[in-house]
């Protein structure tokens, strides 16, 4: 599953409030990024991808990826001509990675550090 889009950081407290119905008891959002229409956020238990669909975006698909399902991941920094950074996450049982593209305003090293913190537990 490849998901593309440019992203920027959003306040984790705002994501906590916006997606409270998706969160388990005591689950905390540690970082969140807003794509053009979609959202990706990291909780202390899992990675959540919010995929808005259709013209209006009223239909929404929520992908919940437990950190233990992530087999490996990679980051690609922005370059001279390619100004966007990328995060690729491979999930057990899936050949293609989940792929997210971040604008130069997002510190891709920070995103990798957050993912490392939870996957390496």
Protein Blocks (a to p, Z undefined) as FASTA:
>chain_A
ZZedddddddfklmmmmmmmmpcehiacfbdcddfklccdddfkbccddddedjkomacc
dddddfklpmbdcdddddfklmcdcdddddehiabdcdddddfkbcfklmmmmmmmmmmZ
Z
